[in-house]
Amino acid sequence: MIVYEFRCQLNEQDSNNRLRLAFYDDTPSPATIYNWFDEFKRGRSDLTGDLREGRPSAATEDGISAVRLVVELTRVTYQRIWRSLGISRSPSQTFSGQEALHSVDIS
């Protein structure tokens, strides 16, 4: 709709008013309408998103593996986690968290 109104040579305010009249609360914010009008004024001719290839920069192999493990093991008990980390339920025992995390074997 916004591109149509831009091509009909409406201004941003008129476009916002018409969209609000037609769609009430489902209308994009005025800032969104102004941003799209600016894009079209700069020559953008389509509405497809810019291509973004690959994983997000924050994705790491460790993070991906952890998510896969959680998805695969939807019902892991505390006892199973403690056993796989080699810790007991007694709070008086200490362990190195880093060493335990690197030796996890949940099976």
MOPAC internal coordinates of N, CA, C and O (Angstrom, degrees):
PM7 1SCF
backbone

  N    0.0000 0     0.00 0     0.00 0    0    0    0
  C    1.4396 1     0.00 0     0.00 0    1    0    0
  C    1.5306 1   111.31 1     0.00 0    2    1    0
  O    1.2310 1   120.70 1   140.12 1    3    2    1
  N    1.3139 1   116.26 1   -39.88 1    3    2    1
  C    1.4621 1   119.04 1  -176.97 1    5    3    2
  C    1.5190 1   110.19 1   -65.10 1    6    5    3
  O    1.2310 1   120.31 1   136.93 1    7    6    5
  N    1.3296 1   117.02 1   -43.07 1    7    6    5
  C    1.4622 1   119.38 1   179.41 1    9    7    6
  C    1.5270 1   110.28 1   -64.85 1   10    9    7
  O    1.2310 1   119.95 1   143.12 1   11   10    9
  N    1.3145 1   117.71 1   -36.88 1   11   10    9
  C    1.4652 1   121.42 1   177.73 1   13   11   10
  C    1.5237 1   110.03 1   -61.86 1   14   13   11
  O    1.2310 1   120.78 1   133.62 1   15   14   13
  N    1.3287 1   116.11 1   -46.38 1   15   14   13
  C    1.4583 1   119.54 1  -178.76 1   17   15   14
  C    1.5238 1   111.39 1   -67.87 1   18   17   15
  O    1.2310 1   120.41 1   145.87 1   19   18   17
  N    1.3207 1   116.83 1   -34.13 1   19   18   17
  C    1.4641 1   119.97 1   174.92 1   21   19   18
  C    1.5281 1   110.06 1   -62.43 1   22   21   19
  O    1.2310 1   120.97 1   134.39 1   23   22   21
  N    1.3405 1   115.74 1   -45.61 1   23   22   21
  C    1.4703 1   120.18 1  -179.01 1   25   23   22
  C    1.5266 1   112.13 1   -68.49 1   26   25   23
  O    1.2310 1   120.08 1   156.65 1   27   26   25
  N    1.3305 1   117.46 1   -23.35 1   27   26   25
  C    1.4691 1   121.31 1   174.81 1   29   27   26
  C    1.5267 1   111.27 1   -83.55 1   30   29   27
  O    1.2310 1   120.82 1  -174.56 1   31   30   29
  N    1.3116 1   116.04 1     5.44 1   31   30   29
  C    1.4627 1   124.51 1   176.65 1   33   31   30
  C    1.5269 1   113.60 1    65.05 1   34   33   31
  O    1.2310 1   120.91 1  -148.82 1   35   34   33
  N    1.3264 1   115.87 1    31.18 1   35   34   33
  C    1.4547 1   119.12 1   170.51 1   37   35   34
  C    1.5245 1   108.08 1   -78.70 1   38   37   35
  O    1.2310 1   120.72 1   -22.92 1   39   38   37
  N    1.3272 1   116.22 1   157.08 1   39   38   37
  C    1.4599 1   118.02 1   174.45 1   41   39   38
  C    1.5238 1   109.21 1   -92.28 1   42   41   39
  O    1.2310 1   120.84 1    -5.41 1   43   42   41
  N    1.3255 1   116.01 1   174.59 1   43   42   41
  C    1.4525 1   121.30 1  -175.07 1   45   43   42
  C    1.5272 1   112.50 1   -60.21 1   46   45   43
  O    1.2310 1   120.57 1   136.75 1   47   46   45
  N    1.3245 1   116.51 1   -43.25 1   47   46   45
  C    1.4665 1   120.70 1  -178.11 1   49   47   46
  C    1.5221 1   111.17 1   -65.09 1   50   49   47
  O    1.2310 1   120.49 1   135.46 1   51   50   49
  N    1.3381 1   116.67 1   -44.54 1   51   50   49
  C    1.4685 1   119.38 1   178.51 1   53   51   50
  C    1.5288 1   111.13 1   -63.50 1   54   53   51
  O    1.2310 1   120.54 1   141.00 1   55   54   53
  N    1.3186 1   116.57 1   -39.00 1   55   54   53
  C    1.4568 1   120.61 1   177.66 1   57   55   54
  C    1.5282 1   110.12 1   -62.54 1   58   57   55
  O    1.2310 1   120.36 1   134.78 1   59   58   57
  N    1.3088 1   116.92 1   -45.22 1   59   58   57
  C    1.4637 1   121.10 1   178.55 1   61   59   58
  C    1.5257 1   110.61 1   -59.80 1   62   61   59
  O    1.2310 1   120.16 1   134.96 1   63   62   61
  N    1.3286 1   117.31 1   -45.04 1   63   62   61
  C    1.4656 1   121.00 1  -179.69 1   65   63   62
  C    1.5249 1   111.61 1   -62.41 1   66   65   63
  O    1.2310 1   120.41 1   135.60 1   67   66   65
  N    1.3257 1   116.82 1   -44.40 1   67   66   65
  C    1.4699 1   120.43 1  -179.17 1   69   67   66
  C    1.5305 1   111.16 1   -66.37 1   70   69   67
  O    1.2310 1   120.53 1   137.83 1   71   70   69
  N    1.3285 1   116.60 1   -42.17 1   71   70   69
  C    1.4629 1   119.56 1   179.23 1   73   71   70
  C    1.5268 1   111.10 1   -64.76 1   74   73   71
  O    1.2310 1   120.60 1   139.40 1   75   74   73
  N    1.3280 1   116.47 1   -40.60 1   75   74   73
  C    1.4660 1   120.22 1   179.14 1   77   75   74
  C    1.5300 1   110.36 1   -65.05 1   78   77   75
  O    1.2310 1   120.20 1   141.68 1   79   78   77
  N    1.3208 1   117.23 1   -38.32 1   79   78   77
  C    1.4578 1   121.27 1   178.25 1   81   79   78
  C    1.5322 1   110.83 1   -64.31 1   82   81   79
  O    1.2310 1   120.52 1   140.89 1   83   82   81
  N    1.3227 1   116.61 1   -39.11 1   83   82   81
  C    1.4662 1   120.75 1  -177.10 1   85   83   82
  C    1.5248 1   113.22 1   -81.82 1   86   85   83
  O    1.2310 1   120.01 1   141.70 1   87   86   85
  N    1.3404 1   117.59 1   -38.30 1   87   86   85
  C    1.4662 1   119.99 1  -170.01 1   89   87   86
  C    1.5303 1   114.66 1  -116.58 1   90   89   87
  O    1.2310 1   119.58 1   179.40 1   91   90   89
  N    1.3022 1   118.40 1    -0.60 1   91   90   89
  C    1.4651 1   123.17 1   177.90 1   93   91   90
  C    1.5280 1   111.50 1    53.02 1   94   93   91
  O    1.2310 1   120.72 1    61.37 1   95   94   93
  N    1.3441 1   116.23 1  -118.63 1   95   94   93
  C    1.4656 1   120.78 1  -174.99 1   97   95   94
  C    1.5236 1   113.74 1   -74.95 1   98   97   95
  O    1.2310 1   119.88 1   168.33 1   99   98   97
  N    1.3227 1   117.84 1   -11.67 1   99   98   97
  C    1.4645 1   120.70 1   179.49 1  101   99   98
  C    1.5234 1   112.47 1   -87.66 1  102  101   99
  O    1.2310 1   120.20 1  -171.18 1  103  102  101
  N    1.3046 1   117.22 1     8.82 1  103  102  101
  C    1.4589 1   122.21 1  -179.76 1  105  103  102
  C    1.5247 1   110.03 1   -74.60 1  106  105  103
  O    1.2310 1   119.97 1   -42.23 1  107  106  105
  N    1.3290 1   117.66 1   137.77 1  107  106  105
  C    1.4702 1   118.98 1   174.12 1  109  107  106
  C    1.5282 1   109.77 1   -60.50 1  110  109  107
  O    1.2310 1   120.92 1   -22.63 1  111  110  109
  N    1.3072 1   115.85 1   157.37 1  111  110  109
  C    1.4632 1   119.45 1   179.11 1  113  111  110
  C    1.5270 1   109.57 1   -65.23 1  114  113  111
  O    1.2310 1   120.26 1   -25.07 1  115  114  113
  N    1.3370 1   117.10 1   154.93 1  115  114  113
  C    1.4674 1   119.15 1   176.53 1  117  115  114
  C    1.5332 1   112.04 1   -56.14 1  118  117  115
  O    1.2310 1   120.32 1   144.18 1  119  118  117
  N    1.3319 1   117.00 1   -35.82 1  119  118  117
  C    1.4692 1   119.68 1   179.08 1  121  119  118
  C    1.5252 1   110.83 1   -61.89 1  122  121  119
  O    1.2310 1   120.14 1   140.02 1  123  122  121
  N    1.3258 1   117.33 1   -39.98 1  123  122  121
  C    1.4628 1   120.89 1   178.58 1  125  123  122
  C    1.5208 1   110.51 1   -63.93 1  126  125  123
  O    1.2310 1   120.52 1   136.62 1  127  126  125
  N    1.3169 1   116.61 1   -43.38 1  127  126  125
  C    1.4641 1   120.46 1   179.31 1  129  127  126
  C    1.5240 1   110.10 1   -62.78 1  130  129  127
  O    1.2310 1   119.95 1   134.54 1  131  130  129
  N    1.3243 1   117.70 1   -45.46 1  131  130  129
  C    1.4645 1   120.99 1   178.73 1  133  131  130
  C    1.5296 1   110.91 1   -62.21 1  134  133  131
  O    1.2310 1   120.36 1   138.92 1  135  134  133
  N    1.3314 1   116.92 1   -41.08 1  135  134  133
  C    1.4711 1   119.77 1   179.16 1  137  135  134
  C    1.5216 1   111.35 1   -62.39 1  138  137  135
  O    1.2310 1   120.23 1   136.20 1  139  138  137
  N    1.3432 1   117.17 1   -43.80 1  139  138  137
  C    1.4661 1   119.37 1   178.99 1  141  139  138
  C    1.5242 1   111.18 1   -65.40 1  142  141  139
  O    1.2310 1   119.75 1   138.87 1  143  142  141
  N    1.3314 1   118.08 1   -41.13 1  143  142  141
  C    1.4609 1   120.16 1   177.07 1  145  143  142
  C    1.5292 1   110.16 1   -59.57 1  146  145  143
  O    1.2310 1   120.37 1   138.45 1  147  146  145
  N    1.3336 1   116.89 1   -41.55 1  147  146  145
  C    1.4728 1   119.98 1   177.55 1  149  147  146
  C    1.5209 1   111.07 1   -61.92 1  150  149  147
  O    1.2310 1   120.34 1   138.36 1  151  150  149
  N    1.3380 1   116.96 1   -41.64 1  151  150  149
  C    1.4702 1   120.49 1   177.78 1  153  151  150
  C    1.5277 1   110.53 1   -59.83 1  154  153  151
  O    1.2310 1   120.47 1   134.11 1  155  154  153
  N    1.3250 1   116.71 1   -45.89 1  155  154  153
  C    1.4661 1   120.18 1  -179.02 1  157  155  154
  C    1.5235 1   111.26 1   -66.66 1  158  157  155
  O    1.2310 1   120.18 1   143.64 1  159  158  157
  N    1.3273 1   117.27 1   -36.36 1  159  158  157
  C    1.4714 1   120.30 1   177.53 1  161  159  158
  C    1.5230 1   111.20 1   -64.87 1  162  161  159
  O    1.2310 1   120.33 1   149.17 1  163  162  161
  N    1.3412 1   116.97 1   -30.83 1  163  162  161
  C    1.4694 1   120.97 1   178.48 1  165  163  162
  C    1.5232 1   112.14 1   -80.71 1  166  165  163
  O    1.2310 1   120.36 1   178.59 1  167  166  165
  N    1.3317 1   116.92 1    -1.41 1  167  166  165
  C    1.4502 1   119.28 1   175.29 1  169  167  166
  C    1.5129 1   116.22 1   107.90 1  170  169  167
  O    1.2310 1   119.78 1  -179.31 1  171  170  169
  N    1.2823 1   118.03 1     0.69 1  171  170  169
  C    1.4651 1   118.87 1   177.64 1  173  171  170
  C    1.5222 1   108.50 1   -65.03 1  174  173  171
  O    1.2310 1   120.93 1   -48.10 1  175  174  173
  N    1.3257 1   115.82 1   131.90 1  175  174  173
  C    1.4603 1   118.69 1  -174.53 1  177  175  174
  C    1.5215 1   113.70 1  -116.32 1  178  177  175
  O    1.2310 1   119.96 1   173.81 1  179  178  177
  N    1.3218 1   117.68 1    -6.19 1  179  178  177
  C    1.4615 1   118.76 1   179.90 1  181  179  178
  C    1.5248 1   110.40 1  -130.15 1  182  181  179
  O    1.2310 1   121.44 1   -10.46 1  183  182  181
  N    1.3092 1   114.86 1   169.54 1  183  182  181
  C    1.4633 1   120.11 1  -176.93 1  185  183  182
  C    1.5117 1   113.02 1  -108.07 1  186  185  183
  O    1.2310 1   120.26 1  -176.24 1  187  186  185
  N    1.3200 1   117.11 1     3.76 1  187  186  185
  C    1.4587 1   119.28 1   180.00 1  189  187  186
  C    1.5170 1   109.51 1   -71.49 1  190  189  187
  O    1.2310 1   121.18 1   -31.70 1  191  190  189
  N    1.3179 1   115.34 1   148.30 1  191  190  189
  C    1.4576 1   120.40 1  -179.89 1  193  191  190
  C    1.5170 1   111.64 1   -71.08 1  194  193  191
  O    1.2310 1   120.93 1   -22.35 1  195  194  193
  N    1.3001 1   115.83 1   157.65 1  195  194  193
  C    1.4579 1   120.60 1   175.58 1  197  195  194
  C    1.5172 1   108.61 1   -67.72 1  198  197  195
  O    1.2310 1   120.53 1   -39.76 1  199  198  197
  N    1.3203 1   116.59 1   140.24 1  199  198  197
  C    1.4552 1   120.72 1  -179.13 1  201  199  198
  C    1.5193 1   110.29 1   -69.63 1  202  201  199
  O    1.2310 1   121.42 1   -45.67 1  203  202  201
  N    1.3128 1   114.88 1   134.33 1  203  202  201
  C    1.4625 1   121.21 1   176.28 1  205  203  202
  C    1.5113 1   106.62 1  -128.56 1  206  205  203
  O    1.2310 1   120.71 1   -67.86 1  207  206  205
  N    1.3044 1   116.24 1   112.14 1  207  206  205
  C    1.4528 1   119.87 1  -176.45 1  209  207  206
  C    1.5189 1   111.01 1   -96.11 1  210  209  207
  O    1.2310 1   121.16 1   -27.80 1  211  210  209
  N    1.3280 1   115.39 1   152.20 1  211  210  209
  C    1.4563 1   121.14 1   174.16 1  213  211  210
  C    1.5107 1   113.44 1    81.14 1  214  213  211
  O    1.2310 1   122.31 1     4.82 1  215  214  213
  N    1.3034 1   113.17 1  -175.18 1  215  214  213
  C    1.4590 1   120.82 1   179.57 1  217  215  214
  C    1.5157 1   110.28 1   -81.08 1  218  217  215
  O    1.2310 1   120.82 1   -20.98 1  219  218  217
  N    1.3288 1   116.05 1   159.02 1  219  218  217
  C    1.4611 1   118.48 1   171.04 1  221  219  218
  C    1.5276 1   109.54 1   -60.58 1  222  221  219
  O    1.2310 1   120.29 1   -30.02 1  223  222  221
  N    1.3101 1   117.05 1   149.98 1  223  222  221
  C    1.4633 1   120.29 1  -176.40 1  225  223  222
  C    1.5256 1   112.15 1   -62.82 1  226  225  223
  O    1.2310 1   119.92 1   157.47 1  227  226  225
  N    1.3256 1   117.75 1   -22.53 1  227  226  225
  C    1.4623 1   120.42 1  -179.32 1  229  227  226
  C    1.5270 1   112.60 1   -80.38 1  230  229  227
  O    1.2310 1   119.97 1   168.69 1  231  230  229
  N    1.3187 1   117.66 1   -11.31 1  231  230  229
  C    1.4688 1   120.20 1  -179.19 1  233  231  230
  C    1.5245 1   109.82 1   -76.90 1  234  233  231
  O    1.2310 1   120.95 1   -50.71 1  235  234  233
  N    1.3237 1   115.78 1   129.29 1  235  234  233
  C    1.4603 1   121.26 1   177.00 1  237  235  234
  C    1.5190 1   108.32 1  -125.00 1  238  237  235
  O    1.2310 1   120.85 1   -18.02 1  239  238  237
  N    1.3077 1   115.98 1   161.98 1  239  238  237
  C    1.4658 1   119.71 1   178.84 1  241  239  238
  C    1.5273 1   111.16 1   -60.84 1  242  241  239
  O    1.2310 1   120.31 1   141.40 1  243  242  241
  N    1.3463 1   117.01 1   -38.60 1  243  242  241
  C    1.4660 1   120.07 1   178.79 1  245  243  242
  C    1.5276 1   110.96 1   -63.20 1  246  245  243
  O    1.2310 1   120.86 1   135.98 1  247  246  245
  N    1.3111 1   115.96 1   -44.02 1  247  246  245
  C    1.4619 1   119.96 1   179.35 1  249  247  246
  C    1.5172 1   112.26 1   -64.75 1  250  249  247
  O    1.2310 1   120.85 1   138.38 1  251  250  249
  N    1.3171 1   115.97 1   -41.62 1  251  250  249
  C    1.4621 1   120.65 1   178.93 1  253  251  250
  C    1.5228 1   110.39 1   -63.58 1  254  253  251
  O    1.2310 1   120.60 1   136.70 1  255  254  253
  N    1.3302 1   116.45 1   -43.30 1  255  254  253
  C    1.4692 1   120.51 1   178.56 1  257  255  254
  C    1.5219 1   111.11 1   -62.84 1  258  257  255
  O    1.2310 1   120.40 1   139.15 1  259  258  257
  N    1.3241 1   116.85 1   -40.85 1  259  258  257
  C    1.4640 1   120.46 1   179.91 1  261  259  258
  C    1.5247 1   111.08 1   -63.62 1  262  261  259
  O    1.2310 1   120.33 1   137.98 1  263  262  261
  N    1.3092 1   116.97 1   -42.02 1  263  262  261
  C    1.4649 1   120.30 1   179.23 1  265  263  262
  C    1.5193 1   110.46 1   -65.39 1  266  265  263
  O    1.2310 1   120.43 1   137.08 1  267  266  265
  N    1.3263 1   116.79 1   -42.92 1  267  266  265
  C    1.4708 1   119.72 1   178.26 1  269  267  266
  C    1.5212 1   111.13 1   -60.43 1  270  269  267
  O    1.2310 1   120.34 1   139.71 1  271  270  269
  N    1.3269 1   116.96 1   -40.29 1  271  270  269
  C    1.4598 1   121.09 1   179.44 1  273  271  270
  C    1.5247 1   110.67 1   -62.76 1  274  273  271
  O    1.2310 1   120.46 1   135.53 1  275  274  273
  N    1.3149 1   116.73 1   -44.47 1  275  274  273
  C    1.4615 1   120.69 1   179.78 1  277  275  274
  C    1.5257 1   110.43 1   -63.70 1  278  277  275
  O    1.2310 1   120.39 1   138.62 1  279  278  277
  N    1.3231 1   116.85 1   -41.38 1  279  278  277
  C    1.4607 1   120.30 1   179.76 1  281  279  278
  C    1.5236 1   110.75 1   -65.09 1  282  281  279
  O    1.2310 1   120.54 1   137.55 1  283  282  281
  N    1.3199 1   116.57 1   -42.45 1  283  282  281
  C    1.4638 1   120.36 1  -179.06 1  285  283  282
  C    1.5235 1   112.10 1   -69.34 1  286  285  283
  O    1.2310 1   120.41 1   142.50 1  287  286  285
  N    1.3110 1   116.82 1   -37.50 1  287  286  285
  C    1.4662 1   121.28 1  -176.44 1  289  287  286
  C    1.5192 1   109.55 1  -109.19 1  290  289  287
  O    1.2310 1   120.59 1  -103.39 1  291  290  289
  N    1.2956 1   116.48 1    76.61 1  291  290  289
  C    1.4603 1   119.66 1  -175.67 1  293  291  290
  C    1.5200 1   113.16 1   -73.24 1  294  293  291
  O    1.2310 1   120.22 1   160.31 1  295  294  293
  N    1.3259 1   117.19 1   -19.69 1  295  294  293
  C    1.4674 1   120.25 1  -179.40 1  297  295  294
  C    1.5202 1   109.57 1  -125.99 1  298  297  295
  O    1.2310 1   120.76 1   -97.58 1  299  298  297
  N    1.3074 1   116.16 1    82.42 1  299  298  297
  C    1.4612 1   121.33 1   177.48 1  301  299  298
  C    1.5236 1   107.22 1  -107.13 1  302  301  299
  O    1.2310 1   120.55 1   -53.53 1  303  302  301
  N    1.3321 1   116.55 1   126.47 1  303  302  301
  C    1.4598 1   120.29 1  -179.65 1  305  303  302
  C    1.5227 1   110.08 1   -84.20 1  306  305  303
  O    1.2310 1   121.45 1   -20.06 1  307  306  305
  N    1.3399 1   114.83 1   159.94 1  307  306  305
  C    1.4564 1   119.54 1   176.31 1  309  307  306
  C    1.5225 1   110.72 1   -58.70 1  310  309  307
  O    1.2310 1   120.75 1   138.30 1  311  310  309
  N    1.3349 1   116.16 1   -41.70 1  311  310  309
  C    1.4590 1   119.72 1  -179.35 1  313  311  310
  C    1.5265 1   110.66 1   -59.83 1  314  313  311
  O    1.2310 1   120.03 1   139.92 1  315  314  313
  N    1.3079 1   117.54 1   -40.08 1  315  314  313
  C    1.4676 1   120.88 1  -179.81 1  317  315  314
  C    1.5313 1   110.76 1   -67.10 1  318  317  315
  O    1.2310 1   120.77 1   140.52 1  319  318  317
  N    1.3136 1   116.13 1   -39.48 1  319  318  317
  C    1.4693 1   119.91 1   177.43 1  321  319  318
  C    1.5209 1   109.86 1   -65.06 1  322  321  319
  O    1.2310 1   120.38 1   132.47 1  323  322  321
  N    1.3440 1   116.89 1   -47.53 1  323  322  321
  C    1.4644 1   120.17 1   179.29 1  325  323  322
  C    1.5198 1   111.01 1   -58.74 1  326  325  323
  O    1.2310 1   120.52 1   135.30 1  327  326  325
  N    1.3305 1   116.61 1   -44.70 1  327  326  325
  C    1.4612 1   121.37 1  -179.18 1  329  327  326
  C    1.5335 1   110.40 1   -62.85 1  330  329  327
  O    1.2310 1   120.24 1   137.46 1  331  330  329
  N    1.3273 1   117.14 1   -42.54 1  331  330  329
  C    1.4678 1   119.56 1  -178.43 1  333  331  330
  C    1.5256 1   111.79 1   -69.05 1  334  333  331
  O    1.2310 1   120.56 1   152.11 1  335  334  333
  N    1.3389 1   116.53 1   -27.89 1  335  334  333
  C    1.4622 1   120.32 1   178.41 1  337  335  334
  C    1.5200 1   112.41 1   -88.66 1  338  337  335
  O    1.2310 1   120.54 1   170.69 1  339  338  337
  N    1.3244 1   116.58 1    -9.31 1  339  338  337
  C    1.4561 1   120.02 1   179.51 1  341  339  338
  C    1.5099 1   113.34 1    74.81 1  342  341  339
  O    1.2310 1   120.14 1  -147.71 1  343  342  341
  N    1.3263 1   117.34 1    32.29 1  343  342  341
  C    1.4624 1   120.58 1   178.95 1  345  343  342
  C    1.5192 1   108.94 1  -119.61 1  346  345  343
  O    1.2310 1   121.27 1   -24.08 1  347  346  345
  N    1.3291 1   115.18 1   155.92 1  347  346  345
  C    1.4621 1   119.40 1   177.64 1  349  347  346
  C    1.5175 1   108.49 1  -102.63 1  350  349  347
  O    1.2310 1   121.29 1    -3.84 1  351  350  349
  N    1.3113 1   115.14 1   176.16 1  351  350  349
  C    1.4580 1   119.51 1   179.99 1  353  351  350
  C    1.5112 1   111.76 1   -81.21 1  354  353  351
  O    1.2310 1   119.93 1   172.94 1  355  354  353
  N    1.3145 1   117.74 1    -7.06 1  355  354  353
  C    1.4534 1   121.58 1  -178.59 1  357  355  354
  C    1.5261 1   109.74 1   -75.23 1  358  357  355
  O    1.2310 1   119.98 1   -58.73 1  359  358  357
  N    1.3292 1   117.64 1   121.27 1  359  358  357
  C    1.4631 1   119.47 1  -179.73 1  361  359  358
  C    1.5201 1   112.98 1   -70.79 1  362  361  359
  O    1.2310 1   119.65 1   168.47 1  363  362  361
  N    1.3480 1   118.27 1   -11.53 1  363  362  361
  C    1.4594 1   120.06 1  -177.92 1  365  363  362
  C    1.5246 1   111.97 1   -77.12 1  366  365  363
  O    1.2310 1   119.70 1   160.55 1  367  366  365
  N    1.3401 1   118.17 1   -19.45 1  367  366  365
  C    1.4585 1   120.09 1   178.89 1  369  367  366
  C    1.5229 1   109.57 1   -82.52 1  370  369  367
  O    1.2310 1   121.17 1   -35.88 1  371  370  369
  N    1.3231 1   115.37 1   144.12 1  371  370  369
  C    1.4568 1   120.03 1   178.25 1  373  371  370
  C    1.5141 1   109.35 1  -113.96 1  374  373  371
  O    1.2310 1   120.95 1   -22.81 1  375  374  373
  N    1.3055 1   115.80 1   157.19 1  375  374  373
  C    1.4628 1   121.10 1   177.61 1  377  375  374
  C    1.5132 1   108.37 1  -153.66 1  378  377  375
  O    1.2310 1   121.30 1   -18.15 1  379  378  377
  N    1.3005 1   115.12 1   161.85 1  379  378  377
  C    1.4558 1   120.10 1   176.54 1  381  379  378
  C    1.5201 1   108.41 1   -87.68 1  382  381  379
  O    1.2310 1   120.23 1   -66.52 1  383  382  381
  N    1.3009 1   117.16 1   113.48 1  383  382  381
  C    1.4570 1   121.43 1  -178.35 1  385  383  382
  C    1.5147 1   112.85 1   -59.16 1  386  385  383
  O    1.2310 1   120.03 1   140.33 1  387  386  385
  N    1.3470 1   117.55 1   -39.67 1  387  386  385
  C    1.4629 1   120.19 1  -179.68 1  389  387  386
  C    1.5191 1   111.28 1   -65.13 1  390  389  387
  O    1.2310 1   120.37 1   137.16 1  391  390  389
  N    1.3386 1   116.90 1   -42.84 1  391  390  389
  C    1.4677 1   119.56 1   179.03 1  393  391  390
  C    1.5194 1   110.47 1   -63.82 1  394  393  391
  O    1.2310 1   120.48 1   139.35 1  395  394  393
  N    1.3268 1   116.69 1   -40.65 1  395  394  393
  C    1.4625 1   120.25 1  -178.62 1  397  395  394
  C    1.5201 1   111.13 1   -66.42 1  398  397  395
  O    1.2310 1   120.20 1   140.19 1  399  398  397
  N    1.3156 1   117.23 1   -39.81 1  399  398  397
  C    1.4622 1   119.90 1  -178.65 1  401  399  398
  C    1.5169 1   112.26 1   -65.26 1  402  401  399
  O    1.2310 1   120.09 1   147.98 1  403  402  401
  N    1.3186 1   117.44 1   -32.02 1  403  402  401
  C    1.4606 1   120.14 1  -178.36 1  405  403  402
  C    1.5188 1   112.73 1   -82.50 1  406  405  403
  O    1.2310 1   120.17 1   170.56 1  407  406  405
  N    1.3341 1   117.27 1    -9.44 1  407  406  405
  C    1.4601 1   119.01 1  -178.59 1  409  407  406
  C    1.5219 1   111.99 1  -115.65 1  410  409  407
  O    1.2310 1   119.98 1  -154.09 1  411  410  409
  N    1.3206 1   117.64 1    25.91 1  411  410  409
  C    1.4534 1   121.54 1  -178.57 1  413  411  410
  C    1.5162 1   110.15 1   -71.28 1  414  413  411
  O    1.2310 1   121.10 1   -49.78 1  415  414  413
  N    1.3411 1   115.51 1   130.22 1  415  414  413
  C    1.4627 1   121.47 1   175.51 1  417  415  414
  C    1.5155 1   107.43 1  -138.02 1  418  417  415
  O    1.2310 1   120.58 1   -89.12 1  419  418  417
  N    1.3163 1   116.50 1    90.88 1  419  418  417
  C    1.4597 1   120.76 1  -179.43 1  421  419  418
  C    1.5162 1   107.47 1   -92.52 1  422  421  419
  O    1.2310 1   121.23 1   -69.03 1  423  422  421
  N    1.3207 1   115.24 1   110.97 1  423  422  421
  C    1.4679 1   119.01 1   179.77 1  425  423  422
  C    1.5047 1   111.42 1  -135.35 1  426  425  423
  O    1.2310 1   120.10 1   180.00 1  427  426  425

